[in-house]
Amino acid sequence: MKIQMPELPYADTRLEPVISRETVEYHYFKHLQGYVNALSMLVQGTEFEGNSVEDIIKKAPDGPIFNNAGQIFNHVFYFMQLSRPHDDGAPSGRLAELINASFGSFDEFKQQFAQAATSLFGSGWVWLSQDKGGKLVITKESNAGCPLRSGLNPLFVVDVWEHAYYIDYRNRRADYVAGLWRIVNWETVGGRLK
């Protein structure tokens, strides 16, 4: 991933009514653009200039460079896994098999994931990742945290910073998380498996 704004693969109204155009405008086009601009300036003349966002996340110490790289990766990862609202939102194939093996069922996975997302104190991210043995795990990361730092292969993420949901849901984080299941593109998530 380069330090740049990728183009959204859908119109800014495509996620409605789960996520409004106004939220996409602020969250994607303003917040993410701010992280891209900041990191572009921060890496100039440093050992990180010319590195991928992933390499910066893995190598940078905690601080402004890591924080902005983490936010870029996390936000792009989040927005690229979403699609138009649907009612048949369940994974299939190998991803479904791994979810069942790791959590018992898709419904149990959703319950555990929602619990993690609603119980994360403050701002951050909740991830579904694949460990080195291939098992799926749910992790909670504060601020710009990312499972790449722990050697995990990230598959799916929910942004629980308030700017991700406050316009549409106010302080109802649980309602936001519940709505997200309707806009996950499980084909994209499954394509991230190793």
C-alpha positions in Angstrom: 0.0 0.0 0.0 1.4 3.4 -1.0 1.0 6.6 0.9 -1.8 7.9 -1.2 -5.6 8.1 -1.3 -7.0 5.1 -3.1 -10.2 5.5 -5.1 -13.3 4.1 -3.4 -14.6 1.2 -5.4 -18.2 2.4 -5.0 -20.2 5.7 -4.9 -20.3 7.6 -1.6 -24.0 6.8 -1.4 -23.6 3.1 -1.9 -23.5 2.1 1.8 -26.7 3.8 2.7 -28.7 3.4 4.9 -26.1 1.6 7.0 -23.5 4.4 6.5 -24.6 7.7 5.1 -23.0 9.7 2.4 -22.2 12.4 5.0 -20.2 9.9 7.1 -18.3 8.7 4.1 -17.5 12.3 3.2 -16.1 13.0 6.6 -14.6 9.6 7.5 -13.0 8.7 4.2 -12.4 12.0 2.3 -11.5 14.1 5.3 -10.1 11.9 8.1 -8.2 9.5 5.8 -6.9 12.3 3.6 -5.6 14.0 6.7 -3.6 10.9 7.7 -2.2 10.6 4.1 -1.2 14.2 4.1 0.4 14.0 7.5 2.4 10.8 6.8 3.6 12.1 3.4 5.2 15.0 5.2 6.4 13.1 8.2 8.4 10.5 6.2 10.2 13.1 4.1 14.0 12.8 4.7 13.6 9.8 7.0 14.5 6.1 6.7 10.8 5.5 6.0 10.6 7.7 2.8 9.6 5.4 -0.1 8.5 2.5 2.1 5.1 0.9 1.9 2.6 1.7 4.6 2.8 -1.9 5.8 6.6 -1.7 6.2 6.3 1.5 8.1 3.7 -0.1 10.5 6.0 -3.0 11.1 9.2 -1.0 11.6 8.3 2.5 13.0 8.4 3.0 16.7 5.3 4.3 18.4 4.7 7.9 17.6 3.4 10.2 14.8 4.8 8.2 11.9 3.4 4.9 13.1 0.1 6.5 14.1 -0.5 8.0 10.7 0.6 4.8 8.9 -1.6 2.7 11.0 -4.6 4.9 10.4 -4.0 4.9 6.7 -3.8 1.1 6.6 -6.7 0.5 8.9 -9.0 3.0 7.1 -8.2 1.7 3.6 -8.7 -1.9 4.8 -12.0 -1.0 6.4 -13.5 0.9 3.4 -12.3 -1.6 0.8 -14.2 -4.5 2.5 -17.6 -2.8 2.3 -20.3 -3.1 -0.4 -23.9 -2.3 -1.0 -26.4 -3.4 1.7 -27.6 -7.0 1.3 -29.6 -9.4 3.4 -27.6 -12.6 2.6 -24.4 -11.5 4.4 -22.6 -14.7 5.2 -19.2 -15.9 4.2 -18.8 -19.0 2.1 -16.1 -21.5 1.1 -12.8 -21.6 3.0 -13.6 -18.5 5.1 -16.8 -20.0 6.3 -15.0 -23.3 7.2 -12.3 -21.4 9.2 -14.9 -19.3 11.0 -16.8 -22.5 11.9 -13.6 -24.2 13.0 -12.4 -21.2 15.1 -15.7 -20.0 16.6 -18.2 -22.8 16.3 -20.5 -21.0 13.8 -20.9 -17.7 11.9 -23.5 -16.6 14.5 -21.2 -17.3 17.4 -18.4 -15.4 15.5 -20.7 -12.4 15.0 -21.6 -12.4 18.7 -18.0 -12.6 19.9 -16.9 -10.0 17.4 -19.8 -7.6 18.4 -18.9 -8.1 22.1 -15.3 -7.1 21.3 -16.3 -4.1 19.3 -18.8 -2.8 21.9 -16.5 -3.4 24.8 -13.3 -1.8 23.5 -12.8 1.2 25.7 -12.2 4.4 23.9 -11.2 4.6 20.2 -9.7 1.8 18.1 -10.2 -1.2 15.9 -11.5 -4.7 16.2 -10.0 -7.2 13.8 -10.5 -10.7 12.5 -7.1 -12.0 11.7 -5.4 -15.3 10.8 -2.6 -16.5 13.0 0.6 -18.2 11.6 -1.1 -21.6 12.2 -4.1 -20.5 10.0 -6.6 -20.2 12.9 -8.8 -17.1 13.0 -8.6 -14.8 16.0 -10.4 -11.6 17.1 -8.2 -8.9 18.5 -8.9 -5.4 19.9 -6.4 -2.6 19.1 -6.4 0.9 20.6 -5.9 4.0 18.6 -3.9 3.2 15.4 -3.1 -0.4 16.4 -2.8 -3.0 13.7 -2.4 -6.8 13.8 0.5 -6.5 11.3 2.7 -5.6 14.3 1.9 -8.9 15.9 2.6 -11.0 12.8 -1.1 -11.7 12.2 -2.7 -11.7 8.7 -5.6 -9.2 8.9 -8.9 -10.2 7.2 -11.7 -8.0 8.5 -11.9 -4.8 10.6 -14.4 -2.6 12.3 -13.5 1.0 13.1 -14.9 1.9 16.5 -13.5 5.5 16.6 -16.6 7.7 17.1 -16.0 9.5 13.7 -16.9 6.2 12.1 -20.5 6.2 13.4 -21.4 9.3 15.3 -23.2 11.1 12.5 -25.4 8.2 11.8 -25.7 6.5 15.2 -24.7 9.1 17.8 -23.4 7.1 20.8 -25.1 3.8 19.7 -22.0 1.8 18.9 -23.8 -1.5 19.1 -26.3 -0.4 16.5 -23.5 0.6 14.2 -21.8 -2.7 14.6 -25.0 -4.6 14.0 -25.6 -2.7 10.8 -22.2 -3.4 9.4 -23.0 -7.1 8.8 -25.3 -5.9 6.0 -22.5 -4.2 4.1 -19.5 -6.6 4.5 -18.2 -7.9 1.2 -17.2 -11.4 2.4 -15.6 -12.2 -1.0 -13.1 -9.5 -0.4 -12.5 -10.7 3.2 -12.1 -14.3 2.0 -9.6 -13.1 -0.6 -7.3 -11.9 2.2 -6.8 -15.5 3.5 -3.3 -17.0 3.2 
